[in-house]
Amino acid sequence: MEGIKIHLKVNGQDISREVDPRLLLSDFIRENLLLTGTHIGCEHGVCGACTIQVNGDPVRSCLMLAVQADGCEVKTVESLIQENGELSHLQQAFSDNHALQCGFCTPGFLMTLSSFLEENSNPSEEEIRKCISGNLCRCTGYSNIIKAVKQAAQTVSN
Amino acid sequence: MTKYVGQSIKRKEDYRLVTGTGQFVGDIRMANMVEAVFVRSTHAHATIIGIDISEAQALEGVHAILTGKDIDGKIKPLVQFESHCALPPNLVEAINPTIHFCYEDVLAKNKVMYVGQPIAVVVAENRYVAEDAADLIKVKYETLPVVVDPFKSLEKGAPLIQEHLQSNIQSNFHVTTGNAVQSLKDANHILKARIKTPRVSSNPLETRGVVSTYENRTNQLHVYSSTQLPFEIRTYIARSLDLVEQQIRVTAPDVGGGFGPKGGVHPEEIMVPYLSKLMNRPVKWIEDRLEHMTSARHSRDQIHDVEVAYNRDGTILGIKDHFIIDSGAVNYFGLTCAYNSAYHLRGAYKIPNYDSTCQIVLTNKTPNVPFRGAGRPEVVFVMDRIIDMVARKLKMDPVEVMRKNMIQAEDMPYDQGILVKDGAQLIYDSGDYPAALDQGLKMVDYEGFREQQKKWKKQGKLVGVGISTYVEGTGAGPFESAYVTIDGSGQVVAYLGASPQGQGHETVFSQICADELMLSPNEITIRVGDTANLAFGAGTYASRSAVNAGSAIQIASAKLREKVLVVAAAMLEVKSSDLQMENGKAFVKTQPEKCVTYKEIAEAARPGNRCKVPAGMEPGLQVTHYFVPPTVTFSSSVHIAMVEVDKKTGFVELKGYSVVHDAGKVINPMIVDGQVQGGIAQGIGAALYEEIVYDEKGQLLTGSYMDYLLPTSMEIPTVEKSHQEFLSTRNPLGIKGVGEGGAISPPAAIANAVVDALDPLEIMINLLPISPSKLRNWIKEAERKQYKIEVG
């Protein structure tokens, strides 16, 4: 298959690669860029584990081709940590509130939520529930995730 | 003396998992690694006439293609898992089981028995090429008659799933106490019902996956698998490939959920290691979600026909149950779910006459294995529906019938008159079930709700309350291991046989160890999920790790403390009874400045001329302990669901969910609450949404998340939780298991609540899930009956 050259920014770094047109963005991130924090759970866009941000919006990387990300700014879970190694407010809130168990779905939740919190810094429980309803978690029963989001929102507003 | 046990310590695991730096099987990559894809049966029952791989083999980037014929005589078929199937002699005598051996080829050779069964494997440069090649493989089948209904499978002349057997009954047994037949004659009333729990899929967010590498120099396979049972996989790879266990190391890295079906050994866990040895290079296989839905093993799928003898005051005299488990094409776990069901059915109730017969039946479906609850959600649904049906027949409140039949606190320890699967007498160790019920009723203001409910119903608002209780045998044996050591740098490292899938082992076991060695949990390193660390290990399933691994590490750490004190005493030339320990030091009680650090003690314990370890003891600071529980320990719970039903659409809205739970000694309340909430979410899924559906040809109709519904944040309320803490008498810390509990009761509680919401309309909910379409039909049917004019 003929490769197609793409240029994009991933977690602030300029990337240029030649990729197969059929390569999924999720596979490109994991296999070509070795950013394995983005997880693949269902490959048909339902579970949300592969959620990343493309130009600031949460996007399912398993439903997008790498070539479609040409010229885009992409952020993955690896971008959330602070430079000094400390967790972001949201990551810290997840740990504080036991909002993860196996942790496989966690990067997807974090990427959905970090984008959401930028737009809505003081969400209600109903808004949080709606926001994460596209991300499946099989361990936590969601309630601690909601608690974590409330804490993160509060920390930022303080 | 417990300082950290009982505290909600934050998890050590979290940092890597929230930063995306955890390592799941799919994240492992190695130089020279190739990827495998399995070709799977598209038929539920068929003879394989031929497999044409020529076109696929010619594709660039394909390295190997193997079919069943290629591995014939080289890889033994998978058979039942002995460690889960073996029964103690006294149990065999008591229940008189017939168990027929059945098996599955790692790649189907002559015929396929279910859709999704692996029949060939392709290894290529990468997954994309391997999938291209798999598409080019042409399999010629001759279809055979398919049987998906277990009752049809039982009929004479039904197609045989396992051809060497005389029938499709893989096993059966009979357990009884008292005289249920007589009780049916003695009772005022008899209730008969058929109660079913459907087939479901566990759906961890991380699918299964295997990476294997072969090292020529040491003749070693290193297999990484997303598994609950690394030790079991080691055993079965050795057995299947004719290797010795020392040639195999199995690692379970970060595992993205298990819930039961990641226990046992799957064909891919044998095939991928075989390929890596054959090709002398690392091979990776990651299951996709469609494969998970078809080929990763399913669970539940029980049908109970019960006859219940009860008196007009609500006393239940006896239960006669005949039940069938549809095991799919192979039964790997023997009587695990079946006997769990039989011995748990009566739960928190005194029912002196009990008779249960079980048949495990083979059909052309994916094999059926234990899933969170393993046989308990099925029978709790049966028992609590019985309570509710008896109450409604007698026009009593279900709570009255519960109270009438419940085991009282003063009855503890309570003997249920039959045996546990491990052969011990079924005796509940501790608990107070009526107190839990009262506590739960208070939490939801039951009396107040009943008053309100009348008003709401008058206004057309159909709200209902439903209750379920269970008693669960947790912490199953046979053993669990802990190896605790202080290394040369003074660091405490503990290795455990039970590896986690999100349960927080690194945190909770460090809490137990910290208390024994007078350190903080942060000063203890916990290593899990690797067969290289320990000679023996069992694994994480059956709500057993906190009980067994927790006890193992507690005892091993206490023994290590004794040894540390003995060595320190020799160093300080005092008696060890004169010493105390704190913050990584041993010091003389009366002269705290006279002390030695763990690092110094570790150095002094090294073998050699200057070794301070007393004669007769092994040098070094390390202790291994295998904890063997005397039998299971009994957790219990009361669940109360509040629902509102939309009669027009059949939609059930969960208005609230409350639970009172006894898990004995709680090591980390935050983690226990997390387990309960998560378990309940899965139980709510089972109650309202989840079902694996096959058509009559054995084709799976629920192969994606568009058809198989999992609950989201919109459907799962925050559960109100309250605790009891009745210590177990069967281990040193008094721990009871908690992993499965949450998932057990929701179907029963929610079904009872829905029935209650619709009362006085007489509907029966004896099958799941309570989907809008089903409920709408039940409502229509009940309305038809209500308005029917009886003639004659």
Chai-1 contact restraints between the chains, C-beta under 6 A:
chainA,res_idxA,chainB,res_idxB,connection_type,confidence,min_distance_angstrom,max_distance_angstrom,comment,restraint_id
A,T36,B,D27,contact,1.0,0.0,6.0,A-B,restraint_1
A,G37,B,G20,contact,1.0,0.0,6.0,A-B,restraint_2
A,G41,B,L205,contact,1.0,0.0,6.0,A-B,restraint_3
A,C42,B,R289,contact,1.0,0.0,6.0,A-B,restraint_4
A,C42,B,Y705,contact,1.0,0.0,6.0,A-B,restraint_5
A,E43,B,D288,contact,1.0,0.0,6.0,A-B,restraint_6
A,E43,B,R289,contact,1.0,0.0,6.0,A-B,restraint_7
A,H44,B,S704,contact,1.0,0.0,6.0,A-B,restraint_8
A,V46,B,Y705,contact,1.0,0.0,6.0,A-B,restraint_9
A,A49,B,L205,contact,1.0,0.0,6.0,A-B,restraint_10
A,V77,B,G20,contact,1.0,0.0,6.0,A-B,restraint_11
A,E78,B,G20,contact,1.0,0.0,6.0,A-B,restraint_12
A,I81,B,T19,contact,1.0,0.0,6.0,A-B,restraint_13
A,Q91,B,V18,contact,1.0,0.0,6.0,A-B,restraint_14
A,F94,B,V18,contact,1.0,0.0,6.0,A-B,restraint_15
A,S95,B,K10,contact,1.0,0.0,6.0,A-B,restraint_16
A,S95,B,D14,contact,1.0,0.0,6.0,A-B,restraint_17
A,H98,B,M670,contact,1.0,0.0,6.0,A-B,restraint_18
A,H98,B,G674,contact,1.0,0.0,6.0,A-B,restraint_19
A,L100,B,L17,contact,1.0,0.0,6.0,A-B,restraint_20
A,Q101,B,G502,contact,1.0,0.0,6.0,A-B,restraint_21
A,C102,B,G256,contact,1.0,0.0,6.0,A-B,restraint_22
A,C102,B,G257,contact,1.0,0.0,6.0,A-B,restraint_23
A,C102,B,Q501,contact,1.0,0.0,6.0,A-B,restraint_24
A,C102,B,G502,contact,1.0,0.0,6.0,A-B,restraint_25
A,G103,B,L17,contact,1.0,0.0,6.0,A-B,restraint_26
A,G103,B,G22,contact,1.0,0.0,6.0,A-B,restraint_27
A,F104,B,L205,contact,1.0,0.0,6.0,A-B,restraint_28
A,F104,B,E206,contact,1.0,0.0,6.0,A-B,restraint_29
A,F104,B,G256,contact,1.0,0.0,6.0,A-B,restraint_30
A,C105,B,L205,contact,1.0,0.0,6.0,A-B,restraint_31
A,T106,B,L17,contact,1.0,0.0,6.0,A-B,restraint_32
A,T106,B,V18,contact,1.0,0.0,6.0,A-B,restraint_33
A,P107,B,G20,contact,1.0,0.0,6.0,A-B,restraint_34
A,R129,B,S713,contact,1.0,0.0,6.0,A-B,restraint_35
A,R129,B,M714,contact,1.0,0.0,6.0,A-B,restraint_36
A,I132,B,S713,contact,1.0,0.0,6.0,A-B,restraint_37
A,S133,B,T712,contact,1.0,0.0,6.0,A-B,restraint_38
A,S133,B,S713,contact,1.0,0.0,6.0,A-B,restraint_39
A,S133,B,M714,contact,1.0,0.0,6.0,A-B,restraint_40
A,L136,B,L710,contact,1.0,0.0,6.0,A-B,restraint_41
A,R138,B,N203,contact,1.0,0.0,6.0,A-B,restraint_42
A,R138,B,P204,contact,1.0,0.0,6.0,A-B,restraint_43
A,R138,B,L205,contact,1.0,0.0,6.0,A-B,restraint_44
A,R138,B,G257,contact,1.0,0.0,6.0,A-B,restraint_45
A,C139,B,G257,contact,1.0,0.0,6.0,A-B,restraint_46
A,C139,B,G502,contact,1.0,0.0,6.0,A-B,restraint_47
A,C139,B,G678,contact,1.0,0.0,6.0,A-B,restraint_48
A,T140,B,G678,contact,1.0,0.0,6.0,A-B,restraint_49
A,G141,B,Q677,contact,1.0,0.0,6.0,A-B,restraint_50
A,G141,B,G678,contact,1.0,0.0,6.0,A-B,restraint_51
A,G141,B,I680,contact,1.0,0.0,6.0,A-B,restraint_52
A,G141,B,A681,contact,1.0,0.0,6.0,A-B,restraint_53
A,G141,B,I716,contact,1.0,0.0,6.0,A-B,restraint_54
A,Y142,B,S713,contact,1.0,0.0,6.0,A-B,restraint_55
A,Y142,B,I716,contact,1.0,0.0,6.0,A-B,restraint_56
A,S143,B,Q677,contact,1.0,0.0,6.0,A-B,restraint_57
A,S143,B,T718,contact,1.0,0.0,6.0,A-B,restraint_58
